[in-house]
Amino acid sequence: QVQLVESGGGLVQAGGSLRLSCQASGRPFNSYAMGWFRRAPGKEREFVAGISRSGDKMNYADSVKGRFTISRDNAKETVYLQANSLKPDDTAVYYCAAVEVMGSTIFMRSETYPYWGQGTQVTVSS
């Protein structure tokens, strides 16, 4: 089992940037594909970005493509989400998630991930 703790959220003006971090512990980090999801008020949780266990493959939601970058440092057991050109529509609680996998698969469905962090709030003001 892996434990996940997000950090880096906050209040930022539109056009600004934030870097979210997700620190993992408990199992070999490079066994897990990782994902970032978000839930905005009144909306369902949605996929934001995913990265393979080795970090060689990434996938993004269309709404963040070109603005957000997911990365990981397996030595530090951390996954990051660099969020640039933020918009008010990006306001949400952001969660990282982990799933143990073989190979380089990336998953976009939240139901696939058994392990979740507690979330970090991102608020973008207009």
N, C-alpha and C positions, 0 to 999 in steps of 0.2 A: 504494500500500500504506500502511496505517496501523499505527502502533505504539501499544499500549495498556499502561498501567501503573496497577494498582490500589493503593490505600492506605486506611488507616482501620480495618482490622480490629483485633481484640484480644479480651481476656477481659472479659466483663461479666456481672453477675448477672441472673437472670431479672427481667423487668420494666424493665430498663435500655434504653439507646439507643446506637446507633452511627451514624455517618455515613461511608459508604464513598464514595470518589472514584475516578474513572478518568480519567487524563490521557491524551489522544490527541495524536499528532504524526505528521506525514508527508504528510497529504493534507487537503484542505478538510473540516473536521469536519462541516459542515452537509450534506455529501453522504451521510452515514451514518445509518441507523437503528441504535439502540443497544439492547443488552439486558444484563440481569444474570441470571446463572445461578448455581447452587450445586451442590456435590457433598458429601453427607454420607458419613461412613465406611460402607462396605459398600453404598452406594446409588448409583444412576445419577445423572448430572447432570440437573438439572431447571430449568425456566424459573422465574424469580422475577418479573421485570418487564421491560417494554420501552417504548421511547419513540420517536416518529417523529423524522425528521430536523429538523423545525422545533420540536419540543417541544409541538405542539398536541394530540397524542394519546398516551395511555398505556394500558398493559394490565398486569394483575397476575394472578399465580397466586392461586387461591382461598385458599390457606394463609396468604398474607401480606396479602390485601386488607384495608384499614382500618388496618393497622399500618405498612406500608412505603410510601414515596413515592419515585418516580423523577423526576428532573429533569435538565435539562442547561443549560449556559451555553455557547452556541456561540462567543462571543467569547473565552472561556477554554479552549475545546476540552476541556471536562470534562463528564462525566456523573456524577450523584450517586445514591446510594441511602440515603435516611434510613430507618433501621430502628428502630422504637419498639416498646415492649411485647414485648421479645424473650423468647423461650421456649427451653428447652433443645433442642427439636426444630429450632431455627434454626441450631444448630451445624453448620458446614460450611465448606468453602473456597468463597469467592464469586469469580466471574469476571465481567468485563465482556467484551462481544463487539460487533463492528461488522460491518455489511453495507452496501455501497453500494447506494443505491436511488434510484428516481425516485418522487416523490409522498410520501404520508403513511403508507405501509404499516408495520405493526409485525409482526415475526415472532416466533413462540413456539418454533419448532423449532431446536434447537442446530445441526442439520445445515445450516441456512440461512446461518449466520454463518461466514465464512472467517477472520476476524481475532479473536484472543483475547489477553487479558492473562495474566499468570502466576498470578494468583489472590491473594487475601488471606484469612487464616484468621479466622473468627469463632467464638468459643467462648462459649456461654452456660451459666453454672453455675446449678444449682438451689438 
